[in-house]
């Protein structure tokens, strides 16, 4: 089995396992947040971003933690104009 086929198979199986545990994979979160792996690693080191579970050298992100994190990032649009605020 060549490396690319193995990686694709492994990623698919990891996604299945994460789904069964109601989690997102690191790749899922990278895609969702549109960030690079270095940013996600920095968030973990600084205690930012969603809560996670470390399993060996992999990180899983429980959907409930991702939902809480996203809820904290909601920005309200102000419906009044700047002129009306002054």
C-alpha positions in Angstrom: 0.0 0.0 0.0 1.5 3.3 -1.0 1.7 6.2 1.5 -1.0 8.3 0.0 -3.5 5.4 0.0 -2.6 4.6 3.6 -3.0 8.2 4.7 -6.4 8.4 3.0 -7.5 5.2 4.6 -6.2 6.2 8.0 -7.9 9.7 7.8 -11.2 8.1 6.8 -11.1 5.6 9.7 -10.1 8.4 12.1 -13.1 10.4 11.0 -15.4 7.4 11.5 -14.0 6.9 15.1 -14.3 10.6 15.9 -17.9 10.7 14.6 -18.8 7.7 16.8 -17.4 9.6 19.8 -19.2 12.8 18.8 -15.9 14.6 18.1 -14.3 16.4 15.3 -10.8 15.6 14.1 -8.0 18.1 13.9 -8.4 18.3 10.2 -12.2 19.0 10.6 -11.4 21.9 12.9 -8.7 23.2 10.6 -11.2 23.2 7.8 -14.0 24.8 9.9 -11.8 27.6 11.3 -9.8 28.1 8.1 -6.5 28.1 9.9 -3.2 26.3 9.6 -1.9 23.5 11.9 0.5 25.9 13.5 -2.3 28.2 14.6 -4.2 25.3 16.1 -1.1 24.1 18.0 -0.5 27.7 19.3 -4.1 27.8 20.5 -3.7 24.6 22.4 -0.4 25.8 24.0 -2.1 29.1 25.1 -5.3 27.5 26.2 -7.3 29.1 23.5 -9.7 27.5 21.0 -12.1 24.7 21.8 -11.5 22.1 24.5 -9.9 18.9 23.2 -9.0 15.3 24.1 -5.5 14.1 23.4 -5.3 10.5 22.3 -1.7 9.5 21.8 -0.4 12.0 19.3 -3.8 12.9 18.0 -6.3 15.5 19.1 -10.1 15.1 19.0 -12.4 18.0 19.6 -15.8 17.1 21.3 -18.6 18.7 19.3 -20.0 20.2 22.5 -16.7 22.0 23.1 -16.5 23.3 19.5 -20.1 24.5 19.9 -19.3 26.4 23.1 -16.2 27.9 21.5 -18.2 29.0 18.5 -20.9 30.5 20.7 -18.3 32.6 22.4 -17.2 34.0 19.0 -20.7 35.3 18.0 -20.6 38.9 17.0 -23.8 41.0 17.1 -24.5 43.3 14.2 -25.4 46.8 15.3 -28.5 47.8 13.4 -28.1 51.6 14.1 -25.8 53.7 11.9 -22.8 55.4 13.3 -24.5 58.8 12.7 -27.5 57.7 14.8 -25.1 56.6 17.6 -23.5 60.0 17.8 
